[in-house]
């Protein structure tokens, strides 16, 4: 399997994921539980790996993170759009 990397990043949401999770007062375990309720098989360790830019994020994981945290995809991807404008 090929390694998925974009400009040395495994994912582009790691900073905002941590920011919005902490802003909502959620632990990684609590966020993992919310994701599991949506049938996304993530545990605390997986979320930690995502927040430390050590794991990629699928499109459905991104969508579910946004639902679980009450943010839009644009908000979650804001760092990406600032770093790589059109």
N, CA, C and O of each residue as an XYZ file, in Angstrom:
344
protein
N       0.844     -1.190      0.000
C       0.000      0.000      0.000
C       0.881      1.242      0.000
O       1.869      1.308      0.731
N       0.528      2.211     -0.808
C       1.272      3.458     -0.858
C       0.947      4.330      0.338
O      -0.182      4.352      0.830
N       1.965      5.052      0.797
C       1.748      5.970      1.910
C       1.064      7.229      1.388
O       1.448      7.762      0.348
N       0.061      7.697      2.102
C      -0.692      8.875      1.698
C      -0.121     10.086      2.429
O      -0.237     10.207      3.648
N       0.502     10.986      1.653
C       1.108     12.190      2.229
C       0.833     13.365      1.292
O       0.922     13.226      0.073
N       0.500     14.512      1.860
C       0.283     15.748      1.102
C       1.163     16.820      1.725
O       0.884     17.286      2.829
N       2.216     17.213      1.032
C       3.161     18.203      1.559
C       3.597     17.861      2.980
O       3.532     18.704      3.875
N       4.033     16.650      3.180
C       4.525     16.130      4.463
C       3.449     15.929      5.525
O       3.774     15.615      6.670
N       2.192     16.100      5.178
C       1.099     15.874      6.127
C       0.352     14.599      5.754
O       0.146     14.311      4.575
N      -0.046     13.849      6.756
C      -0.887     12.674      6.531
C      -2.352     13.084      6.420
O      -3.147     12.395      5.781
N      -2.707     14.204      7.039
C      -4.053     14.752      6.895
C      -3.973     16.266      7.066
O      -2.984     16.783      7.586
N      -5.001     16.966      6.634
C      -4.973     18.430      6.690
C      -5.898     19.000      7.765
O      -6.106     20.212      7.827
N      -6.454     18.125      8.615
C      -7.390     18.618      9.642
C      -6.863     18.449     11.061
O      -7.561     18.796     12.014
N      -5.656     17.930     11.228
C      -5.199     17.547     12.573
C      -5.252     18.699     13.576
O      -5.639     18.485     14.725
N      -4.877     19.901     13.180
C      -4.910     21.029     14.119
C      -6.341     21.422     14.466
O      -6.667     21.624     15.636
N      -7.196     21.531     13.450
C      -8.577     21.934     13.692
C      -9.363     20.853     14.416
O     -10.250     21.165     15.210
N      -9.052     19.591     14.157
C      -9.742     18.526     14.882
C      -9.494     18.671     16.379
O     -10.435     18.623     17.171
N      -8.244     18.847     16.769
C      -7.918     19.026     18.189
C      -8.569     20.295     18.736
O      -9.137     20.287     19.828
N      -8.481     21.390     17.968
C      -9.045     22.664     18.408
C     -10.545     22.546     18.688
O     -11.011     22.907     19.769
N     -11.298     22.037     17.707
C     -12.755     21.949     17.879
C     -13.141     20.926     18.945
O     -14.114     21.129     19.671
N     -12.397     19.838     19.046
C     -12.681     18.840     20.098
C     -12.518     19.474     21.475
O     -13.385     19.330     22.337
N     -11.404     20.176     21.676
C     -11.151     20.811     22.970
C     -12.134     21.944     23.229
O     -12.574     22.144     24.361
N     -12.479     22.685     22.181
C     -13.450     23.783     22.329
C     -14.801     23.252     22.800
O     -15.511     23.932     23.541
N     -15.158     22.045     22.373
C     -16.423     21.422     22.784
C     -16.296     20.710     24.134
O     -17.276     20.173     24.651
N     -15.077     20.708     24.705
C     -14.867     20.082     26.007
C     -14.891     18.569     25.962
O     -15.230     17.921     26.952
N     -14.535     18.002     24.819
C     -14.555     16.549     24.660
C     -13.158     15.956     24.784
O     -12.181     16.551     24.329
N     -13.069     14.792     25.396
C     -11.812     14.036     25.383
C     -11.764     13.248     24.079
O     -12.760     13.146     23.363
N     -10.605     12.700     23.787
C     -10.482     11.846     22.610
C     -11.387     10.629     22.743
O     -11.984     10.199     21.756
N     -11.500     10.067     23.939
C     -12.399      8.930     24.169
C     -13.852      9.307     23.887
O     -14.584      8.531     23.273
N     -14.268     10.477     24.326
C     -15.647     10.908     24.113
C     -15.934     11.124     22.627
O     -17.008     10.772     22.140
N     -14.971     11.705     21.910
C     -15.140     11.887     20.473
C     -15.191     10.532     19.777
O     -15.994     10.338     18.865
N     -14.349      9.599     20.194
C     -14.367      8.251     19.619
C     -15.740      7.609     19.830
O     -16.257      6.949     18.929
N     -16.329      7.797     21.006
C     -17.653      7.231     21.280
C     -18.705      7.837     20.359
O     -19.575      7.122     19.860
N     -18.636      9.148     20.127
C     -19.571      9.804     19.212
C     -19.412      9.248     17.796
O     -20.395      9.044     17.083
N     -18.173      9.010     17.404
C     -17.921      8.472     16.064
C     -18.458      7.048     15.963
O     -19.028      6.677     14.937
N     -18.288      6.259     16.996
C     -18.749      4.871     16.971
C     -20.271      4.795     16.889
O     -20.811      3.878     16.271
N     -20.970      5.753     17.508
C     -22.426      5.811     17.402
C     -22.846      6.027     15.940
O     -23.915      5.586     15.519
N     -21.981      6.716     15.173
C     -22.246      6.948     13.741
C     -21.686      5.816     12.876
O     -21.599      5.942     11.655
N     -21.312      4.716     13.519
C     -20.800      3.531     12.825
C     -19.434      3.757     12.184
O     -19.110      3.131     11.175
N     -18.625      4.658     12.769
C     -17.255      4.886     12.326
C     -16.349      4.247     13.364
O     -16.331      4.666     14.521
N     -15.613      3.252     12.961
C     -14.803      2.456     13.878
C     -13.474      3.154     14.198
O     -12.433      2.816     13.635
N     -13.529      4.118     15.096
C     -12.336      4.824     15.570
C     -12.274      4.714     17.083
O     -13.294      4.812     17.765
N     -11.075      4.511     17.602
C     -10.880      4.517     19.046
C     -10.034      5.724     19.431
O      -9.628      6.506     18.571
N      -9.771      5.871     20.716
C      -8.996      7.014     21.207
C      -7.628      7.080     20.567
O      -7.154      8.162     20.222
N      -6.988      5.940     20.404
C      -5.646      5.915     19.808
C      -5.667      6.417     18.361
O      -4.763      7.141     17.942
N      -6.677      6.042     17.613
C      -6.799      6.506     16.224
C      -6.975      8.018     16.171
O      -6.378      8.685     15.326
N      -7.790      8.557     17.068
C      -7.984     10.007     17.094
C      -6.694     10.706     17.495
O      -6.363     11.753     16.939
N      -5.971     10.151     18.440
C      -4.679     10.722     18.820
C      -3.722     10.731     17.625
O      -3.020     11.715     17.395
N      -3.698      9.651     16.879
C      -2.822      9.566     15.702
C      -3.225     10.597     14.646
O      -2.361     11.181     13.992
N      -4.517     10.821     14.477
C      -4.980     11.835     13.531
C      -4.555     13.218     14.017
O      -4.038     14.015     13.234
N      -4.766     13.512     15.303
C      -4.424     14.828     15.853
C      -2.925     15.089     15.862
O      -2.500     16.243     15.926
N      -2.124     14.042     15.800
C      -0.669     14.201     15.736
C      -0.144     14.038     14.312
O       1.059     13.878     14.102
N      -1.042     14.078     13.346
C      -0.695     14.003     11.923
C       0.049     12.717     11.571
O       0.955     12.724     10.738
N      -0.337     11.617     12.210
C       0.294     10.325     11.962
C      -0.619      9.356     11.211
O      -0.217      8.235     10.897
N      -1.853      9.790     10.924
C      -2.829      8.920     10.253
C      -3.660      9.750      9.297
O      -4.009     10.892      9.597
N      -3.979      9.177      8.146
C      -4.828      9.882      7.188
C      -6.282      9.810      7.640
O      -6.639      9.034      8.526
N      -7.112     10.641      7.006
C      -8.531     10.722      7.330
C      -9.325     10.473      6.050
O      -9.067     11.095      5.020
N     -10.275      9.575      6.122
C     -11.123      9.317      4.955
C     -12.189     10.399      4.833
O     -12.422     11.170      5.763
N     -12.826     10.440      3.677
C     -13.867     11.443      3.462
C     -15.046     11.253      4.418
O     -15.584     12.234      4.932
N     -15.449     10.018      4.659
C     -16.583      9.804      5.567
C     -16.190     10.114      7.011
O     -17.037     10.553      7.790
N     -14.929      9.897      7.386
C     -14.480     10.277      8.731
C     -14.535     11.789      8.894
O     -14.971     12.286      9.932
N     -14.095     12.526      7.874
C     -14.163     13.989      7.916
C     -15.598     14.446      8.102
O     -15.879     15.289      8.954
N     -16.510     13.894      7.306
C     -17.923     14.284      7.403
C     -18.479     13.980      8.796
O     -19.212     14.793      9.359
N     -18.141     12.830      9.349
C     -18.649     12.449     10.674
C     -18.003     13.265     11.792
O     -18.672     13.600     12.769
N     -16.716     13.590     11.666
C     -16.084     14.474     12.649
C     -16.842     15.804     12.687
O     -17.114     16.337     13.763
N     -17.178     16.333     11.515
C     -17.887     17.608     11.453
C     -19.246     17.505     12.138
O     -19.625     18.395     12.899
N     -19.980     16.426     11.874
C     -21.279     16.232     12.540
C     -21.114     16.102     14.051
O     -21.865     16.708     14.816
N     -20.140     15.319     14.475
C     -19.928     15.079     15.905
C     -19.523     16.349     16.639
O     -19.858     16.524     17.810
N     -18.805     17.236     15.959
C     -18.306     18.453     16.605
C     -19.158     19.682     16.299
O     -18.904     20.763     16.832
N     -20.154     19.523     15.453
C     -21.042     20.641     15.143
C     -20.380     21.747     14.358
O     -20.637     22.926     14.598
N     -19.520     21.371     13.412
C     -18.848     22.353     12.564
C     -19.076     21.976     11.104
O     -19.460     20.849     10.792
N     -18.837     22.919     10.233
C     -18.953     22.644      8.798
C     -17.635     22.083      8.273
O     -16.590     22.195      8.914
N     -17.714     21.486      7.106
C     -16.493     21.006      6.463
C     -15.551     22.181      6.176
O     -14.334     22.047      6.305
N     -16.111     23.326      5.789
C     -15.290     24.510      5.523
C     -14.527     24.945      6.775
O     -13.358     25.321      6.692
N     -15.190     24.894      7.936
C     -14.506     25.251      9.180
C     -13.387     24.247      9.481
O     -12.285     24.636      9.868
N     -13.677     22.968      9.303
C     -12.666     21.948      9.594
C     -11.479     22.062      8.643
O     -10.346     21.769      9.024
N     -11.737     22.488      7.405
C     -10.679     22.586      6.393
C     -10.090     23.991      6.272
O      -9.337     24.256      5.336
N     -10.411     24.885      7.185
C      -9.975     26.281      7.062
C      -8.460     26.431      7.003
O      -7.961     27.270      6.253
N      -7.715     25.642      7.772
C      -6.243     25.718      7.710
C      -5.736     25.381      6.310
O      -4.820     26.024      5.798
N      -6.344     24.367      5.701
C      -5.960     23.967      4.346
C      -6.184     25.105      3.367
O      -5.303     25.417      2.565
N      -7.367     25.734      3.425
C      -7.699     26.797      2.492
C      -6.834     28.031      2.702
O      -6.548     28.749      1.744
N      -6.414     28.291      3.928
C      -5.510     29.412      4.197
C      -4.110     29.121      3.668
O      -3.450     30.002      3.118
N      -3.661     27.875      3.840
C      -2.306     27.495      3.428
C      -2.194     27.330      1.909
O      -1.150     27.618      1.324
N      -3.266     26.869      1.284
C      -3.257     26.606     -0.158
C      -4.440     27.306     -0.839
O      -5.373     26.648     -1.298
N      -4.398     28.628     -0.900
C      -5.494     29.342     -1.551
C      -5.532     29.028     -3.047
O      -4.558     28.539     -3.618
N      -6.655     29.315     -3.656
C      -6.829     29.017     -5.085
C      -5.781     29.656     -5.943
O      -5.799     29.494     -7.163
